[in-house]
Amino acid sequence: MKEKDAVEWMASLGRIVLEGEQIRAFARVSSLRPLADGMAVTNRRLLLFSSSSLDSKGPLVEISALEIGGCEIKMRAAGRTLVVYADGREPRTVATVKASDADFVVARVNSIADARTIERPTVDVYDPFTTPWVEPTAAQGFGPPGPTSQPPLTSELSENVETTECSVKTPSADVILEGQAPSRKRLVPLWKTIPAWAFIAFFSLGVVAGAFADSDNISLVALYLSLLLIPLLALSRARRNSIRRRAKSAGTTPRFGFAERNWLPVGIVLGAALFVVFGVTS
């Protein structure tokens, strides 16, 4: 329902509700007998009213919380109908509610089901005809106050309070625990590092073999150098990405070393040049 309508209903019912009664929910309903289009749930009652005549006629139906043992929605020809039950009473059809408001209305009505009025606490009154008078003693709180312990002075408190110092550490990529060595978690897992270094070693041997061969085999050196760049660039890229992820999770600025710099543009240009040399000299 619109907030504007709820404010108007609240103002009209505010002059009708009893002392201590609180309005908990509003809902638009449909009822022909009596003709009503609004329902209010308070902590004491369920009220049915017509919004056009609320100020003049007030609530058209009032069901006390003491007469509500529970409620449910039943499908009728008119639609989803709210039915109220109570022990020893006939089921009472209240009104038809919207499908979107059915669960809301049932929950609010059930929240006040079987509500009871809070009993006022009783006060013991002295009756001189049935209870003899007993002189109150100091233990009952009517006599002179006894000695009480004085609270310690501020200086005494300060002597007994131990002060501790705490330091705030800035987050880092590796967590360091007291009494332990810094955690050195690998930037690149072994299943990536070992194959990369195997290819690096193999292509490095090809470069060395081509360098000690005849001068006519300069194309072989260029080929192995271009192939050597592939695992080197892949390993450098993996380390760079790992450092960036760690810094992001720790909320710090990533710091890249020489091997973790962005060598990809340089490597692509150098690899293309080596392939050109290989094509020309072969």
Salt bridges, closest charged atoms under 4 A:
ASP5 OD2 - ARG28 NH2 2.69
GLU8 OE2 - LYS4 NZ 3.36
GLU21 OE1 - ARG45 NH2 2.87
ASP55 OD1 - ARG15 NH2 3.06
GLU62 OE1 - ARG45 NH1 2.94
GLU72 OE2 - LYS74 NZ 3.99
ASP174 OD1 - ARG246 NH1 3.29
GLU260 OE2 - ARG239 NH2 2.61
